[in-house]
Amino acid sequence: LLNTREAGPAALRGSVLRTGAYFLSILLSLVSARVLITHLGIANFGRYTIVVALITIVSGFTEGGLNNIVMREFATLSGDRRRQMMGSAIGMRLVLTTMGVALAVAFAAAGGYSSTLVLGTALAGVGLVLQLLQSTLSTTLQAQLRFGWVSVAEVVRQVVNVALLVALALAGAGLLPLLAVAIPASAVSLGLTIPLVLQYTSLRPSFHVARWWRLLRETI
């Protein structure tokens, strides 16, 4: 598709789909926020938000533009070199995100967070690892301008996330189950993405330092 005249229209349609998915996700998050504030109260909602903010910071630093580089490399490479690059990207994503989550948990413990919030940071971190792994795999779809499936995976994750948050809030759940919701939500999105990308990439992570350095250098 990238080498045809249909690439431009496909990219435009993809932009509309991604924008629509983004706004739909925002609207859904507003619904869950209203429910959570009512359920948790201001103080506990603040504690919930602290953990979410901490994990979001980790997400920003560990992603750092890597997906953009992976997308470019996927579109320009082919065959074994493409598979090797994707293996390295998956390995980097798992290691960097896990390290970031570990630092976040250590920061929460050192900062005097309660044991509930420290454990909640770890659980939300597991969800982040799954989410960023899914986003890395979805670059193979974006590189082929298959933005519809990318948008579907994003919306499905947010729908599952909001549905579980609302259900748990109505059931009177505490902070830990609410912070753990990111795990099943991201797992569903990842499970939806894997069958779509298996024909283009192996899921086996690679820990080849030289290939890692090439991707990391470009990202930096």
ABEGO torsion letter per residue (X at the ends): XAABAAAAAAAAAAAAAAAAAAAAAAAAAAAAAAAAAAAAEAAAAAAAAAAAAAAAAAAAAAAGGAAAAAAAAAAABBEAAAAAAAAAAAAAAAAAAAAAAAAAAAAAAAAGBBAAAAAAAAAAAAAAAAAAAAAAAAAAAAAAGBAAAAAAAAAAAAAAAAAAAAAAAAAGBBAAAAAAAAAAAAAAAAAAAAAAAAAABBABBBABAAAAAAAAAAAX
